[in-house]
Amino acid sequence: MVGIFSLVTGWPGPSGFGSSSTAEQVTQGIDGTNLTAIITGGASGIGLETSRVLALRGVHVIIGVRNVKAANEAKKTILTEIETARVDVLELDLCSIRSIRAFADNFIALNLHLNILINNAGIMFCPFQLSQDGIEVQFATNHIGHFLLTELLLDKMKNTVKTTGIQGRIVNLSSIAHTHCYKNGIRFDHINAKDGYNDKRAYGQSKLANILHANELSRRLQEEGVNITVNSVHPGLIMTPLFRHSAVLMRGGDDLLRGPPPTAEGSHREILCRLQ
């Protein structure tokens, strides 16, 4: 009950911040002029606000996104507000292994440091479909794509840590939906099976994989003595474009996670099944 009260009222916790705190308030006084951050899906929703506030604090922001046109518009919006912002856009389709490898190669070719990697982009509640690589699309985008991207950029971040002495940070945007997975957790032997597929549980499965990835990578980096932190973040129920068009999702978090999947293949599912 205390947690719900704090969530609703915005009452600050031990950190001094609460659910009503803004990103600007949390980052007040931080100087990020020597930092470079990659944000996947950084052109809308939570990703856009993350991009904007990091740019406000002087961080060089690289937005990795499938819709380059939308990302360039987001960049213009940020530059209108923050004239000194350093924002670049690189194409990245997390549903395509080829695109992920190309993005990593293109970023490395820029010869920049990599201090922060925020694996933010995601899709949810999609009707069953396979990616072009033959992987269930939610698992492919939300987990496999970010897993591969992180692995391809990990040496770059390690080298940045050695060169600059600045701690590296990797953040996976997960969700409390990880608790609403399939009965036995991740269906490792049936990831791509249409039989028994449930759009919500498949989303929860991908979010659980995000957390397991972060936990194991953190453990390995600690064993190596590498100064890189890896964390999973549940951002809460935030009205981003993923939620805006669906009356079904407005019932609240409990219905969203525990209610039966919609039976109608309405247009809202097509809207939800896209990158942020």
C-alpha positions as CSV (number, residue, x, y, z in Angstrom):
1,M,0.0,0.0,0.0
2,V,2.9,2.4,0.8
3,G,4.2,1.8,-2.7
4,I,0.9,2.5,-4.4
5,F,0.5,5.7,-2.2
6,S,3.9,6.9,-3.2
7,L,3.2,6.2,-6.9
8,V,-0.1,8.0,-6.9
9,T,1.0,11.0,-4.8
10,G,4.5,11.3,-6.1
11,W,5.8,11.3,-2.5
12,P,9.7,11.1,-2.7
13,G,11.5,8.0,-1.6
14,P,15.0,7.6,-0.1
15,S,16.6,9.0,-3.2
16,G,14.7,12.3,-2.8
17,F,12.8,11.6,-5.9
18,G,9.3,10.2,-6.6
19,S,6.9,9.3,-9.4
20,S,6.2,13.0,-10.0
21,S,9.9,13.9,-10.4
22,T,11.0,14.9,-13.9
23,A,14.1,13.8,-15.8
24,E,15.3,17.3,-15.6
25,Q,15.0,17.4,-11.8
26,V,16.8,14.1,-11.5
27,T,19.7,15.2,-13.7
28,Q,20.0,18.7,-12.3
29,G,23.6,19.7,-11.9
30,I,25.0,16.8,-14.0
31,D,27.6,17.8,-16.6
32,G,27.7,15.2,-19.4
33,T,29.8,17.1,-21.9
34,N,32.4,14.4,-21.9
35,L,29.9,11.6,-22.4
36,T,28.5,9.8,-25.4
37,A,25.2,7.8,-25.2
38,I,23.4,5.5,-27.6
39,I,19.6,5.4,-27.2
40,T,17.6,2.9,-29.2
41,G,14.2,4.1,-30.1
42,G,15.2,7.6,-29.0
43,A,12.8,9.5,-31.3
44,S,9.5,9.1,-29.4
45,G,8.0,8.4,-26.0
46,I,10.4,7.6,-23.2
47,G,13.3,7.5,-25.6
48,L,12.7,11.0,-26.9
49,E,12.6,12.5,-23.4
50,T,15.7,10.6,-22.5
51,S,17.5,11.9,-25.6
52,R,16.3,15.5,-24.9
53,V,17.4,15.6,-21.3
54,L,20.7,13.9,-21.9
55,A,21.4,16.4,-24.7
56,L,20.3,19.2,-22.3
57,R,23.1,18.0,-19.9
58,G,25.7,18.1,-22.6
59,V,25.8,14.4,-23.6
60,H,26.5,13.6,-27.2
61,V,23.4,11.5,-28.1
62,I,23.3,8.9,-30.8
63,I,19.7,7.9,-31.7
64,G,19.4,4.4,-33.1
65,V,16.1,4.1,-34.8
66,R,14.3,2.4,-37.7
67,N,12.4,5.4,-38.8
68,V,15.2,7.8,-39.7
69,K,12.8,10.5,-40.9
70,A,11.0,10.6,-37.6
71,A,14.3,10.6,-35.7
72,N,15.5,13.6,-37.7
73,E,12.4,15.5,-36.9
74,A,12.9,14.6,-33.2
75,K,16.5,15.9,-33.6
76,K,15.2,19.2,-35.0
77,T,12.8,19.5,-32.0
78,I,15.7,19.0,-29.6
79,L,17.9,21.5,-31.4
80,T,15.2,24.1,-31.4
81,E,15.1,23.9,-27.6
82,I,18.8,23.3,-27.0
83,E,20.9,25.0,-29.6
84,T,24.1,23.5,-28.3
85,A,22.8,19.9,-28.4
86,R,24.9,17.2,-30.0
87,V,22.5,14.7,-31.5
88,D,23.1,12.3,-34.4
89,V,20.8,9.7,-36.0
90,L,21.8,6.3,-37.2
91,E,19.5,3.7,-38.8
92,L,18.8,0.7,-36.6
93,D,16.2,-2.0,-37.1
94,L,16.4,-4.2,-34.0
95,C,14.3,-6.9,-35.8
96,S,17.1,-7.4,-38.3
97,I,20.5,-8.9,-37.4
98,R,22.0,-7.4,-40.6
99,S,20.8,-3.9,-39.6
100,I,22.2,-4.3,-36.0
101,R,25.6,-5.3,-37.3
102,A,25.6,-2.4,-39.7
103,F,24.6,0.1,-37.0
104,A,27.5,-1.2,-34.8
105,D,29.9,-0.9,-37.6
106,N,28.7,2.6,-38.5
107,F,29.0,3.8,-34.8
108,I,32.5,2.4,-34.4
109,A,33.5,4.1,-37.6
110,L,32.6,7.4,-36.0
111,N,35.6,6.9,-33.6
112,L,33.6,8.1,-30.6
113,H,33.7,7.0,-27.0
114,L,30.8,5.0,-25.7
115,N,29.9,5.7,-22.1
116,I,26.2,4.9,-22.0
117,L,24.0,2.4,-23.9
118,I,20.3,2.6,-23.2
119,N,18.4,-0.3,-24.7
120,N,15.1,1.4,-24.8
121,A,13.2,0.6,-28.0
122,G,10.6,-2.1,-28.0
123,I,7.4,-3.5,-29.4
124,M,4.5,-5.2,-27.5
125,F,1.3,-7.2,-27.9
126,C,1.9,-8.2,-31.5
127,P,-0.1,-10.8,-33.3
128,F,2.2,-13.8,-34.0
129,Q,4.8,-13.2,-36.7
130,L,8.4,-14.0,-37.3
131,S,11.2,-11.5,-38.0
132,Q,13.1,-11.6,-41.3
133,D,15.6,-13.8,-39.4
134,G,12.9,-16.3,-38.5
135,I,12.6,-15.3,-34.8
136,E,9.3,-14.5,-33.0
137,V,9.1,-10.8,-33.5
138,Q,8.7,-9.6,-29.9
139,F,11.6,-11.7,-28.7
140,A,13.7,-10.8,-31.7
141,T,13.2,-7.0,-31.2
142,N,13.0,-6.7,-27.5
143,H,15.7,-9.1,-26.5
144,I,17.8,-10.7,-29.3
145,G,18.3,-7.3,-31.0
146,H,19.4,-5.5,-27.9
147,F,21.5,-8.6,-26.8
148,L,23.4,-8.6,-30.1
149,L,23.8,-4.8,-30.1
150,T,25.2,-4.8,-26.6
151,E,27.7,-7.6,-27.4
152,L,28.9,-5.8,-30.6
153,L,29.5,-2.6,-28.7
154,L,30.8,-4.0,-25.4
155,D,34.5,-3.9,-26.4
156,K,34.0,-0.2,-27.5
157,M,32.6,0.6,-24.0
158,K,35.4,-1.4,-22.2
159,N,38.0,0.6,-24.2
160,T,36.2,3.8,-23.4
161,V,36.4,3.0,-19.7
162,K,40.1,2.2,-19.9
163,T,40.9,5.3,-21.8
164,T,38.8,7.8,-19.9
165,G,38.5,6.2,-16.4
166,I,34.8,7.0,-16.5
167,Q,32.3,4.3,-15.5
168,G,30.3,2.8,-18.4
169,R,26.6,2.2,-18.0
170,I,24.3,-0.2,-19.8
171,V,20.5,0.1,-19.2
172,N,17.9,-2.3,-20.4
173,L,14.3,-1.0,-20.4
174,S,12.3,-3.9,-19.0
175,S,8.9,-4.0,-17.5
176,I,6.9,-5.4,-14.6
177,A,5.3,-7.5,-17.3
178,H,8.2,-9.9,-16.9
179,T,6.1,-11.4,-14.1
180,H,3.4,-12.3,-16.6
181,C,5.4,-14.7,-18.6
182,Y,4.5,-18.3,-19.8
183,K,3.9,-20.8,-17.0
184,N,7.4,-22.2,-17.1
185,G,9.2,-18.9,-17.9
186,I,10.9,-18.4,-21.2
187,R,9.9,-21.0,-23.8
188,F,13.5,-21.7,-24.9
189,D,12.5,-24.7,-27.0
190,H,9.4,-23.0,-28.5
191,I,10.4,-19.4,-29.0
192,N,9.2,-19.4,-32.6
193,A,6.2,-21.7,-32.2
194,K,2.8,-20.3,-33.2
195,D,1.0,-23.0,-31.1
196,G,0.3,-21.7,-27.6
197,Y,1.4,-18.2,-28.6
198,N,0.0,-15.4,-26.4
199,D,0.8,-11.8,-27.3
200,K,1.0,-10.6,-23.7
201,R,2.9,-13.6,-22.3
202,A,5.3,-13.3,-25.3
203,Y,5.9,-9.7,-24.4
204,G,6.5,-10.7,-20.7
205,Q,8.9,-13.4,-21.9
206,S,11.0,-10.9,-23.8
207,K,11.1,-8.5,-20.8
208,L,12.2,-11.4,-18.5
209,A,15.0,-12.1,-21.0
210,N,16.0,-8.4,-20.7
211,I,16.4,-8.8,-17.0
212,L,18.3,-12.1,-17.1
213,H,20.6,-10.6,-19.7
214,A,21.4,-7.6,-17.5
215,N,21.9,-9.7,-14.4
216,E,24.3,-12.1,-16.1
217,L,26.2,-9.5,-18.0
218,S,26.6,-7.5,-14.7
219,R,28.0,-10.6,-13.0
220,R,30.5,-11.3,-15.7
221,L,31.7,-7.7,-15.8
222,Q,32.2,-7.7,-12.1
223,E,34.2,-10.9,-12.3
224,E,36.4,-9.3,-14.9
225,G,36.8,-6.2,-12.8
226,V,35.4,-4.0,-15.5
227,N,33.9,-0.7,-14.3
228,I,30.6,-1.0,-16.2
229,T,27.3,-1.2,-14.5
230,V,24.3,-3.1,-16.1
231,N,20.8,-2.5,-14.8
232,S,17.2,-3.2,-15.8
233,V,14.6,-0.4,-15.4
234,H,10.8,-0.7,-15.2
235,P,9.8,2.9,-16.2
236,G,6.2,2.6,-14.8
237,L,3.0,3.1,-16.7
238,I,3.8,6.1,-18.9
239,M,1.4,7.4,-21.6
240,T,3.7,7.1,-24.6
241,P,2.5,6.6,-28.2
242,L,2.4,2.8,-27.5
243,F,-0.6,3.4,-25.2
244,R,-2.3,6.5,-26.7
245,H,-4.5,4.7,-29.2
246,S,-5.8,1.8,-27.2
247,A,-8.8,1.9,-24.9
248,V,-8.0,-1.6,-23.9
249,L,-4.7,-0.5,-22.3
250,M,-6.3,2.4,-20.4
251,R,-7.9,0.0,-18.0
252,G,-4.8,0.1,-16.0
253,G,-1.7,-2.0,-15.2
254,D,-3.5,-4.9,-13.6
255,D,-5.8,-5.5,-16.6
256,L,-2.9,-4.9,-18.9
257,L,-0.8,-7.7,-17.3
258,R,-3.5,-10.1,-16.0
259,G,-6.5,-9.7,-18.2
260,P,-7.3,-12.1,-21.1
261,P,-5.8,-11.1,-24.5
262,P,-8.1,-9.2,-26.8
263,T,-10.0,-11.5,-29.2
264,A,-10.3,-8.9,-32.0
265,E,-7.4,-8.1,-34.2
266,G,-8.2,-4.4,-34.1
267,S,-6.2,-1.5,-35.4
268,H,-4.7,-0.8,-32.0
269,R,-2.7,-4.0,-32.2
270,E,-1.1,-2.8,-35.4
271,I,-0.2,0.5,-33.7
272,L,1.3,-1.3,-30.6
273,C,3.3,-3.7,-32.7
274,R,5.9,-1.2,-33.8
275,L,9.1,0.3,-32.6
276,Q,9.0,3.2,-30.2
